[in-house]
Each structure stands twice: as C-alpha cells, then as structure tokens.
Amino acid sequence: MVLPEDVTSTPAADPAHAARPAERLMLALLEQTRADLDLPVDALPRLDALHWLRSDDEAWPLSFVRICRHFGIDPLAGRAALLATLRR
C-alpha cells in the first residue's frame, strides 16, 4: 500500500531514501509510460499512458504531476520531454 507520506515528502539526499519502495513504484510508472509510448498509435496501453501523462489531476498520489513534483521535476517540462519522444 502506498501511503500519502510516501509520495508527498521531499526526497532526501541519502541513498537509503532512493531505495524506498514507493519511489521505486513511481520510477516504474514513469518507465512503463515511456515504454508504452513506443507502442503503435492505436494500442490501448499507449492511449492509457497518454491520458495519464496529460492529466493535471493531483487527487491520486501516483498521478504524473505528483510524481514529477516529488522528484523535483517541473510537470510541464517532464510532460513535454516524454511527449517529444512519441512514435507517430
């Protein structure tokens, strides 16, 4: 279970913090999204990834915006970087 404090705290500089399961999950979501963007244009996982990536909803602890903010990434810049890699 991912608790709110697992995704809302600011990352610490120590290596033990990077090994937190919630952060591994967040990184896995970003990696899976990137992989799904390489799928054919009409593939359902790709469409789901685009929906998640383009959403500004912050209600879900694992939303794109909240994950970006957790890691100190500007959500607009992160979104633009991922969308720039889209397979057409």
Residue, then its C-alpha position, 0 to 999 in steps of 0.5 A: m500500500v502506498l501511503p500519502e507520506d510516501v509520495t508527498s515528502t521531499p526526497a532526501a539526499d541519502p541513498a537509503h531514501a532512493a531505495r524506498p519502495a514507493e519511489r521505486l513504484m513511481l520510477a516504474l510508472l514513469e518507465q512503463t509510460r515511456a515504454d508504452l509510448d513506443l507502442p503503435v498509435d492505436a494500442l490501448p496501453r499507449l492511449d492509457a499512458l497518454h491520458w495519464l501523462r496529460s492529466d493535471d489531476e493531483a487527487w491520486p498520489l501516483s498521478f504524473v504531476r505528483i510524481c514529477r513534483h516529488f522528484g523535483i521535476d517541473p510537470l510541464a517540462g517532464r510532460a513535454a520531454l516524454l511527449a517529444t519522444l512519441r512514435r507517430 
